[in-house]
Structures are given as C-alpha cells and as structure tokens.
C-alpha cells in the first residue's frame, strides 16, 4: 500500500498592510499581511490545520511581527 502524506507550514499573502517603522531595520515601509498555519496533507489534500496566526512582514528586511 502506497501512502503519500506531508507536514509543513503554509503561508498565504493577504495583501498590503499598514505603513509602520520596522523594529529590526528601523526603516519606515509598507508591510505585507500574511496568514501562516501548520498543516497536515494526505495525497496533496489538506486534512488538518492548526497554529493559525496573522503576521505583518517588513518589505525591506523581511522581519515578521505577529498582529
């Protein structure tokens, strides 16, 4: 019997976020909103998702801050 499964992090881009000062690089930039979750897949179909969270990511250095 052949069973194909996977486990990993899924990131979904939600569009543009707010313009803020980045705590890491100290630049003022528009951030990207991202939804991130852990998921388990079976035959490339997502079966379960957990640890959902929304982030804003800096457009210059890539640092992410949870909302």
PyMOL Python script that loads the backbone (N, CA, C, O; Angstrom):
from pymol import cmd

cmd.read_pdbstr("""\
ATOM      1  N   UNK A   1       0.845  -1.176   0.000  1.00  0.00           N
ATOM      2  CA  UNK A   1       0.000   0.000   0.000  1.00  0.00           C
ATOM      3  C   UNK A   1       0.890   1.238   0.000  1.00  0.00           C
ATOM      4  O   UNK A   1       1.842   1.328   0.775  1.00  0.00           O
ATOM      5  N   UNK A   2       0.583   2.169  -0.853  1.00  0.00           N
ATOM      6  CA  UNK A   2       1.345   3.390  -1.005  1.00  0.00           C
ATOM      7  C   UNK A   2       0.584   4.537  -0.345  1.00  0.00           C
ATOM      8  O   UNK A   2      -0.574   4.785  -0.682  1.00  0.00           O
ATOM      9  N   UNK A   3       1.217   5.231   0.580  1.00  0.00           N
ATOM     10  CA  UNK A   3       0.584   6.324   1.315  1.00  0.00           C
ATOM     11  C   UNK A   3       1.461   7.566   1.187  1.00  0.00           C
ATOM     12  O   UNK A   3       2.632   7.541   1.565  1.00  0.00           O
ATOM     13  N   UNK A   4       0.911   8.631   0.666  1.00  0.00           N
ATOM     14  CA  UNK A   4       1.639   9.875   0.454  1.00  0.00           C
ATOM     15  C   UNK A   4       1.072  10.941   1.383  1.00  0.00           C
ATOM     16  O   UNK A   4      -0.094  11.317   1.264  1.00  0.00           O
ATOM     17  N   UNK A   5       1.909  11.436   2.324  1.00  0.00           N
ATOM     18  CA  UNK A   5       1.457  12.457   3.260  1.00  0.00           C
ATOM     19  C   UNK A   5       2.545  13.503   3.434  1.00  0.00           C
ATOM     20  O   UNK A   5       3.696  13.289   3.055  1.00  0.00           O
ATOM     21  N   UNK A   6       2.169  14.628   4.010  1.00  0.00           N
ATOM     22  CA  UNK A   6       3.118  15.703   4.235  1.00  0.00           C
ATOM     23  C   UNK A   6       2.745  16.541   5.439  1.00  0.00           C
ATOM     24  O   UNK A   6       1.609  16.516   5.913  1.00  0.00           O
ATOM     25  N   UNK A   7       3.731  17.287   5.927  1.00  0.00           N
ATOM     26  CA  UNK A   7       3.563  18.158   7.083  1.00  0.00           C
ATOM     27  C   UNK A   7       4.397  19.402   6.835  1.00  0.00           C
ATOM     28  O   UNK A   7       5.552  19.293   6.424  1.00  0.00           O
ATOM     29  N   UNK A   8       3.840  20.579   7.075  1.00  0.00           N
ATOM     30  CA  UNK A   8       4.613  21.799   6.859  1.00  0.00           C
ATOM     31  C   UNK A   8       3.850  23.053   7.189  1.00  0.00           C
ATOM     32  O   UNK A   8       2.750  23.010   7.740  1.00  0.00           O
ATOM     33  N   UNK A   9       4.455  24.177   6.841  1.00  0.00           N
ATOM     34  CA  UNK A   9       3.886  25.496   7.092  1.00  0.00           C
ATOM     35  C   UNK A   9       3.354  26.079   5.798  1.00  0.00           C
ATOM     36  O   UNK A   9       4.043  26.082   4.777  1.00  0.00           O
ATOM     37  N   UNK A  10       2.135  26.569   5.844  1.00  0.00           N
ATOM     38  CA  UNK A  10       1.522  27.214   4.685  1.00  0.00           C
ATOM     39  C   UNK A  10       1.441  28.706   4.959  1.00  0.00           C
ATOM     40  O   UNK A  10       0.985  29.125   6.023  1.00  0.00           O
ATOM     41  N   UNK A  11       1.888  29.515   3.988  1.00  0.00           N
ATOM     42  CA  UNK A  11       1.821  30.966   4.104  1.00  0.00           C
ATOM     43  C   UNK A  11       0.947  31.507   2.991  1.00  0.00           C
ATOM     44  O   UNK A  11       1.127  31.170   1.821  1.00  0.00           O
ATOM     45  N   UNK A  12      -0.011  32.354   3.372  1.00  0.00           N
ATOM     46  CA  UNK A  12      -0.946  32.936   2.416  1.00  0.00           C
ATOM     47  C   UNK A  12      -0.829  34.460   2.482  1.00  0.00           C
ATOM     48  O   UNK A  12      -0.956  35.050   3.555  1.00  0.00           O
ATOM     49  N   UNK A  13      -0.587  35.088   1.341  1.00  0.00           N
ATOM     50  CA  UNK A  13      -0.473  36.537   1.274  1.00  0.00           C
ATOM     51  C   UNK A  13      -1.870  37.152   1.295  1.00  0.00           C
ATOM     52  O   UNK A  13      -2.722  36.789   0.483  1.00  0.00           O
ATOM     53  N   UNK A  14      -2.106  38.084   2.224  1.00  0.00           N
ATOM     54  CA  UNK A  14      -3.409  38.726   2.372  1.00  0.00           C
ATOM     55  C   UNK A  14      -3.440  40.135   1.788  1.00  0.00           C
ATOM     56  O   UNK A  14      -4.479  40.794   1.836  1.00  0.00           O
ATOM     57  N   UNK A  15      -2.331  40.604   1.242  1.00  0.00           N
ATOM     58  CA  UNK A  15      -2.296  41.933   0.640  1.00  0.00           C
ATOM     59  C   UNK A  15      -1.446  42.897   1.443  1.00  0.00           C
ATOM     60  O   UNK A  15      -0.651  42.496   2.293  1.00  0.00           O
ATOM     61  N   UNK A  16      -1.629  44.176   1.155  1.00  0.00           N
ATOM     62  CA  UNK A  16      -0.829  45.215   1.796  1.00  0.00           C
ATOM     63  C   UNK A  16      -1.301  45.478   3.216  1.00  0.00           C
ATOM     64  O   UNK A  16      -2.495  45.442   3.513  1.00  0.00           O
ATOM     65  N   UNK A  17      -0.344  45.741   4.074  1.00  0.00           N
ATOM     66  CA  UNK A  17      -0.637  46.086   5.466  1.00  0.00           C
ATOM     67  C   UNK A  17      -0.462  47.576   5.689  1.00  0.00           C
ATOM     68  O   UNK A  17      -0.581  48.369   4.756  1.00  0.00           O
ATOM     69  N   UNK A  18      -0.183  47.950   6.917  1.00  0.00           N
ATOM     70  CA  UNK A  18      -0.035  49.357   7.268  1.00  0.00           C
ATOM     71  C   UNK A  18       1.405  49.816   7.058  1.00  0.00           C
ATOM     72  O   UNK A  18       2.329  49.008   6.967  1.00  0.00           O
ATOM     73  N   UNK A  19       1.569  51.133   6.985  1.00  0.00           N
ATOM     74  CA  UNK A  19       2.910  51.719   6.895  1.00  0.00           C
ATOM     75  C   UNK A  19       3.384  51.967   8.320  1.00  0.00           C
ATOM     76  O   UNK A  19       2.791  52.750   9.061  1.00  0.00           O
ATOM     77  N   UNK A  20       4.471  51.282   8.691  1.00  0.00           N
ATOM     78  CA  UNK A  20       4.989  51.380  10.059  1.00  0.00           C
ATOM     79  C   UNK A  20       6.513  51.366  10.060  1.00  0.00           C
ATOM     80  O   UNK A  20       7.156  51.083   9.049  1.00  0.00           O
ATOM     81  N   UNK A  21       7.066  51.678  11.222  1.00  0.00           N
ATOM     82  CA  UNK A  21       8.502  51.616  11.423  1.00  0.00           C
ATOM     83  C   UNK A  21       8.887  50.193  11.838  1.00  0.00           C
ATOM     84  O   UNK A  21       8.287  49.633  12.755  1.00  0.00           O
ATOM     85  N   UNK A  22       9.870  49.614  11.178  1.00  0.00           N
ATOM     86  CA  UNK A  22      10.297  48.240  11.473  1.00  0.00           C
ATOM     87  C   UNK A  22      11.184  48.220  12.715  1.00  0.00           C
ATOM     88  O   UNK A  22      12.105  49.030  12.815  1.00  0.00           O
ATOM     89  N   UNK A  23      10.930  47.309  13.672  1.00  0.00           N
ATOM     90  CA  UNK A  23      11.761  47.249  14.869  1.00  0.00           C
ATOM     91  C   UNK A  23      13.157  46.668  14.597  1.00  0.00           C
ATOM     92  O   UNK A  23      14.067  46.864  15.401  1.00  0.00           O
ATOM     93  N   UNK A  24      13.333  45.972  13.498  1.00  0.00           N
ATOM     94  CA  UNK A  24      14.619  45.338  13.205  1.00  0.00           C
ATOM     95  C   UNK A  24      15.555  46.255  12.411  1.00  0.00           C
ATOM     96  O   UNK A  24      16.712  46.438  12.790  1.00  0.00           O
ATOM     97  N   UNK A  25      15.051  46.838  11.298  1.00  0.00           N
ATOM     98  CA  UNK A  25      15.913  47.650  10.432  1.00  0.00           C
ATOM     99  C   UNK A  25      15.687  49.153  10.586  1.00  0.00           C
ATOM    100  O   UNK A  25      16.424  49.944   9.996  1.00  0.00           O
ATOM    101  N   UNK A  26      14.685  49.563  11.365  1.00  0.00           N
ATOM    102  CA  UNK A  26      14.352  50.971  11.642  1.00  0.00           C
ATOM    103  C   UNK A  26      14.007  51.778  10.391  1.00  0.00           C
ATOM    104  O   UNK A  26      14.221  52.990  10.367  1.00  0.00           O
ATOM    105  N   UNK A  27      13.483  51.138   9.365  1.00  0.00           N
ATOM    106  CA  UNK A  27      13.006  51.818   8.165  1.00  0.00           C
ATOM    107  C   UNK A  27      11.487  51.902   8.206  1.00  0.00           C
ATOM    108  O   UNK A  27      10.822  51.021   8.751  1.00  0.00           O
ATOM    109  N   UNK A  28      10.947  52.960   7.630  1.00  0.00           N
ATOM    110  CA  UNK A  28       9.502  53.104   7.513  1.00  0.00           C
ATOM    111  C   UNK A  28       9.088  52.551   6.161  1.00  0.00           C
ATOM    112  O   UNK A  28       9.523  53.051   5.123  1.00  0.00           O
ATOM    113  N   UNK A  29       8.259  51.533   6.168  1.00  0.00           N
ATOM    114  CA  UNK A  29       7.856  50.863   4.937  1.00  0.00           C
ATOM    115  C   UNK A  29       6.452  50.294   5.083  1.00  0.00           C
ATOM    116  O   UNK A  29       5.947  50.127   6.194  1.00  0.00           O
ATOM    117  N   UNK A  30       5.828  49.999   3.945  1.00  0.00           N
ATOM    118  CA  UNK A  30       4.530  49.346   3.978  1.00  0.00           C
ATOM    119  C   UNK A  30       4.752  47.850   4.152  1.00  0.00           C
ATOM    120  O   UNK A  30       5.547  47.237   3.439  1.00  0.00           O
ATOM    121  N   UNK A  31       4.057  47.291   5.085  1.00  0.00           N
ATOM    122  CA  UNK A  31       4.228  45.870   5.388  1.00  0.00           C
ATOM    123  C   UNK A  31       3.251  45.019   4.596  1.00  0.00           C
ATOM    124  O   UNK A  31       2.213  45.503   4.143  1.00  0.00           O
ATOM    125  N   UNK A  32       3.586  43.763   4.436  1.00  0.00           N
ATOM    126  CA  UNK A  32       2.704  42.795   3.780  1.00  0.00           C
ATOM    127  C   UNK A  32       2.013  41.970   4.860  1.00  0.00           C
ATOM    128  O   UNK A  32       2.661  41.531   5.810  1.00  0.00           O
ATOM    129  N   UNK A  33       0.708  41.754   4.728  1.00  0.00           N
ATOM    130  CA  UNK A  33      -0.044  40.927   5.685  1.00  0.00           C
ATOM    131  C   UNK A  33       0.014  39.481   5.222  1.00  0.00           C
ATOM    132  O   UNK A  33      -0.194  39.188   4.045  1.00  0.00           O
ATOM    133  N   UNK A  34       0.298  38.580   6.154  1.00  0.00           N
ATOM    134  CA  UNK A  34       0.462  37.160   5.849  1.00  0.00           C
ATOM    135  C   UNK A  34      -0.287  36.340   6.886  1.00  0.00           C
ATOM    136  O   UNK A  34      -0.236  36.644   8.078  1.00  0.00           O
ATOM    137  N   UNK A  35      -0.985  35.299   6.435  1.00  0.00           N
ATOM    138  CA  UNK A  35      -1.600  34.323   7.335  1.00  0.00           C
ATOM    139  C   UNK A  35      -0.765  33.047   7.255  1.00  0.00           C
ATOM    140  O   UNK A  35      -0.519  32.525   6.168  1.00  0.00           O
ATOM    141  N   UNK A  36      -0.334  32.554   8.405  1.00  0.00           N
ATOM    142  CA  UNK A  36       0.545  31.383   8.462  1.00  0.00           C
ATOM    143  C   UNK A  36      -0.104  30.305   9.325  1.00  0.00           C
ATOM    144  O   UNK A  36      -0.679  30.613  10.369  1.00  0.00           O
ATOM    145  N   UNK A  37      -0.019  29.049   8.900  1.00  0.00           N
ATOM    146  CA  UNK A  37      -0.572  27.948   9.684  1.00  0.00           C
ATOM    147  C   UNK A  37       0.212  26.673   9.394  1.00  0.00           C
ATOM    148  O   UNK A  37       0.806  26.514   8.327  1.00  0.00           O
ATOM    149  N   UNK A  38       0.198  25.783  10.356  1.00  0.00           N
ATOM    150  CA  UNK A  38       0.784  24.457  10.186  1.00  0.00           C
ATOM    151  C   UNK A  38      -0.287  23.561   9.589  1.00  0.00           C
ATOM    152  O   UNK A  38      -1.463  23.693   9.927  1.00  0.00           O
ATOM    153  N   UNK A  39       0.110  22.642   8.695  1.00  0.00           N
ATOM    154  CA  UNK A  39      -0.902  21.778   8.098  1.00  0.00           C
ATOM    155  C   UNK A  39      -0.367  20.382   7.847  1.00  0.00           C
ATOM    156  O   UNK A  39       0.833  20.172   7.667  1.00  0.00           O
ATOM    157  N   UNK A  40      -1.292  19.434   7.839  1.00  0.00           N
ATOM    158  CA  UNK A  40      -1.021  18.044   7.513  1.00  0.00           C
ATOM    159  C   UNK A  40      -1.786  17.724   6.237  1.00  0.00           C
ATOM    160  O   UNK A  40      -2.984  17.997   6.153  1.00  0.00           O
ATOM    161  N   UNK A  41      -1.112  17.146   5.237  1.00  0.00           N
ATOM    162  CA  UNK A  41      -1.762  16.809   3.976  1.00  0.00           C
ATOM    163  C   UNK A  41      -1.688  15.314   3.718  1.00  0.00           C
ATOM    164  O   UNK A  41      -0.734  14.642   4.109  1.00  0.00           O
ATOM    165  N   UNK A  42      -2.701  14.818   3.061  1.00  0.00           N
ATOM    166  CA  UNK A  42      -2.772  13.420   2.659  1.00  0.00           C
ATOM    167  C   UNK A  42      -3.129  13.393   1.178  1.00  0.00           C
ATOM    168  O   UNK A  42      -4.204  13.850   0.790  1.00  0.00           O
ATOM    169  N   UNK A  43      -2.241  12.865   0.357  1.00  0.00           N
ATOM    170  CA  UNK A  43      -2.400  12.876  -1.104  1.00  0.00           C
ATOM    171  C   UNK A  43      -2.632  14.296  -1.621  1.00  0.00           C
ATOM    172  O   UNK A  43      -3.509  14.519  -2.455  1.00  0.00           O
ATOM    173  N   UNK A  44      -1.843  15.259  -1.126  1.00  0.00           N
ATOM    174  CA  UNK A  44      -1.853  16.668  -1.528  1.00  0.00           C
ATOM    175  C   UNK A  44      -3.152  17.405  -1.175  1.00  0.00           C
ATOM    176  O   UNK A  44      -3.395  18.496  -1.690  1.00  0.00           O
ATOM    177  N   UNK A  45      -3.974  16.835  -0.320  1.00  0.00           N
ATOM    178  CA  UNK A  45      -5.205  17.476   0.143  1.00  0.00           C
ATOM    179  C   UNK A  45      -5.021  17.823   1.623  1.00  0.00           C
ATOM    180  O   UNK A  45      -4.733  16.935   2.425  1.00  0.00           O
ATOM    181  N   UNK A  46      -5.184  19.118   2.008  1.00  0.00           N
ATOM    182  CA  UNK A  46      -5.038  19.469   3.421  1.00  0.00           C
ATOM    183  C   UNK A  46      -6.111  18.796   4.277  1.00  0.00           C
ATOM    184  O   UNK A  46      -7.307  18.926   4.016  1.00  0.00           O
ATOM    185  N   UNK A  47      -5.658  18.077   5.299  1.00  0.00           N
ATOM    186  CA  UNK A  47      -6.565  17.350   6.188  1.00  0.00           C
ATOM    187  C   UNK A  47      -6.797  18.135   7.487  1.00  0.00           C
ATOM    188  O   UNK A  47      -7.926  18.222   7.970  1.00  0.00           O
ATOM    189  N   UNK A  48      -5.721  18.704   8.047  1.00  0.00           N
ATOM    190  CA  UNK A  48      -5.843  19.420   9.319  1.00  0.00           C
ATOM    191  C   UNK A  48      -4.914  20.629   9.307  1.00  0.00           C
ATOM    192  O   UNK A  48      -3.803  20.566   8.781  1.00  0.00           O
ATOM    193  N   UNK A  49      -5.387  21.740   9.900  1.00  0.00           N
ATOM    194  CA  UNK A  49      -4.573  22.945  10.068  1.00  0.00           C
ATOM    195  C   UNK A  49      -4.664  23.387  11.521  1.00  0.00           C
ATOM    196  O   UNK A  49      -5.712  23.261  12.154  1.00  0.00           O
ATOM    197  N   UNK A  50      -3.554  23.907  12.043  1.00  0.00           N
ATOM    198  CA  UNK A  50      -3.521  24.404  13.410  1.00  0.00           C
ATOM    199  C   UNK A  50      -2.467  25.505  13.504  1.00  0.00           C
ATOM    200  O   UNK A  50      -1.741  25.749  12.540  1.00  0.00           O
ATOM    201  N   UNK A  51      -2.379  26.165  14.644  1.00  0.00           N
ATOM    202  CA  UNK A  51      -1.463  27.282  14.897  1.00  0.00           C
ATOM    203  C   UNK A  51      -1.625  28.402  13.870  1.00  0.00           C
ATOM    204  O   UNK A  51      -0.637  28.907  13.337  1.00  0.00           O
ATOM    205  N   UNK A  52      -2.852  28.782  13.599  1.00  0.00           N
ATOM    206  CA  UNK A  52      -3.085  29.883  12.662  1.00  0.00           C
ATOM    207  C   UNK A  52      -2.723  31.197  13.333  1.00  0.00           C
ATOM    208  O   UNK A  52      -3.057  31.433  14.494  1.00  0.00           O
ATOM    209  N   UNK A  53      -2.031  32.052  12.579  1.00  0.00           N
ATOM    210  CA  UNK A  53      -1.688  33.375  13.076  1.00  0.00           C
ATOM    211  C   UNK A  53      -1.514  34.324  11.899  1.00  0.00           C
ATOM    212  O   UNK A  53      -1.195  33.909  10.785  1.00  0.00           O
ATOM    213  N   UNK A  54      -1.729  35.606  12.171  1.00  0.00           N
ATOM    214  CA  UNK A  54      -1.565  36.629  11.149  1.00  0.00           C
ATOM    215  C   UNK A  54      -0.341  37.465  11.477  1.00  0.00           C
ATOM    216  O   UNK A  54      -0.117  37.841  12.627  1.00  0.00           O
ATOM    217  N   UNK A  55       0.448  37.750  10.448  1.00  0.00           N
ATOM    218  CA  UNK A  55       1.698  38.478  10.603  1.00  0.00           C
ATOM    219  C   UNK A  55       1.721  39.669   9.670  1.00  0.00           C
ATOM    220  O   UNK A  55       1.002  39.705   8.671  1.00  0.00           O
ATOM    221  N   UNK A  56       2.556  40.650  10.004  1.00  0.00           N
ATOM    222  CA  UNK A  56       2.894  41.732   9.096  1.00  0.00           C
ATOM    223  C   UNK A  56       4.399  41.644   8.883  1.00  0.00           C
ATOM    224  O   UNK A  56       5.168  41.630   9.844  1.00  0.00           O
ATOM    225  N   UNK A  57       4.822  41.585   7.610  1.00  0.00           N
ATOM    226  CA  UNK A  57       6.221  41.388   7.266  1.00  0.00           C
ATOM    227  C   UNK A  57       6.791  42.647   6.637  1.00  0.00           C
ATOM    228  O   UNK A  57       6.166  43.250   5.765  1.00  0.00           O
ATOM    229  N   UNK A  58       7.977  43.044   7.081  1.00  0.00           N
ATOM    230  CA  UNK A  58       8.665  44.221   6.558  1.00  0.00           C
ATOM    231  C   UNK A  58       9.049  43.969   5.099  1.00  0.00           C
ATOM    232  O   UNK A  58       9.515  42.883   4.755  1.00  0.00           O
ATOM    233  N   UNK A  59       8.854  44.962   4.256  1.00  0.00           N
ATOM    234  CA  UNK A  59       9.176  44.839   2.847  1.00  0.00           C
ATOM    235  C   UNK A  59      10.657  44.954   2.552  1.00  0.00           C
ATOM    236  O   UNK A  59      11.087  44.593   1.457  1.00  0.00           O
ATOM    237  N   UNK A  60      11.457  45.448   3.495  1.00  0.00           N
ATOM    238  CA  UNK A  60      12.888  45.643   3.258  1.00  0.00           C
ATOM    239  C   UNK A  60      13.720  44.491   3.832  1.00  0.00           C
ATOM    240  O   UNK A  60      14.501  43.874   3.108  1.00  0.00           O
ATOM    241  N   UNK A  61      13.558  44.199   5.123  1.00  0.00           N
ATOM    242  CA  UNK A  61      14.412  43.172   5.744  1.00  0.00           C
ATOM    243  C   UNK A  61      13.711  41.831   5.921  1.00  0.00           C
ATOM    244  O   UNK A  61      14.379  40.829   6.176  1.00  0.00           O
ATOM    245  N   UNK A  62      12.383  41.779   5.794  1.00  0.00           N
ATOM    246  CA  UNK A  62      11.641  40.528   5.903  1.00  0.00           C
ATOM    247  C   UNK A  62      11.286  40.114   7.318  1.00  0.00           C
ATOM    248  O   UNK A  62      10.793  39.004   7.517  1.00  0.00           O
ATOM    249  N   UNK A  63      11.517  40.962   8.303  1.00  0.00           N
ATOM    250  CA  UNK A  63      11.152  40.640   9.682  1.00  0.00           C
ATOM    251  C   UNK A  63       9.630  40.618   9.809  1.00  0.00           C
ATOM    252  O   UNK A  63       8.945  41.501   9.293  1.00  0.00           O
ATOM    253  N   UNK A  64       9.110  39.608  10.498  1.00  0.00           N
ATOM    254  CA  UNK A  64       7.665  39.456  10.666  1.00  0.00           C
ATOM    255  C   UNK A  64       7.268  39.710  12.111  1.00  0.00           C
ATOM    256  O   UNK A  64       7.938  39.266  13.043  1.00  0.00           O
ATOM    257  N   UNK A  65       6.158  40.437  12.283  1.00  0.00           N
ATOM    258  CA  UNK A  65       5.625  40.753  13.606  1.00  0.00           C
ATOM    259  C   UNK A  65       4.199  40.238  13.661  1.00  0.00           C
ATOM    260  O   UNK A  65       3.403  40.504  12.761  1.00  0.00           O
ATOM    261  N   UNK A  66       3.873  39.496  14.725  1.00  0.00           N
ATOM    262  CA  UNK A  66       2.518  38.965  14.860  1.00  0.00           C
ATOM    263  C   UNK A  66       1.564  40.075  15.238  1.00  0.00           C
ATOM    264  O   UNK A  66       1.890  40.932  16.059  1.00  0.00           O
ATOM    265  N   UNK A  67       0.382  40.063  14.639  1.00  0.00           N
ATOM    266  CA  UNK A  67      -0.639  41.076  14.907  1.00  0.00           C
ATOM    267  C   UNK A  67      -1.480  40.632  16.086  1.00  0.00           C
ATOM    268  O   UNK A  67      -2.405  41.339  16.487  1.00  0.00           O
TER     269      UNK A  67
END
""", "prot")
cmd.dss("prot")
cmd.show_as("cartoon", "prot")
cmd.util.cbc("prot")
cmd.orient("prot")
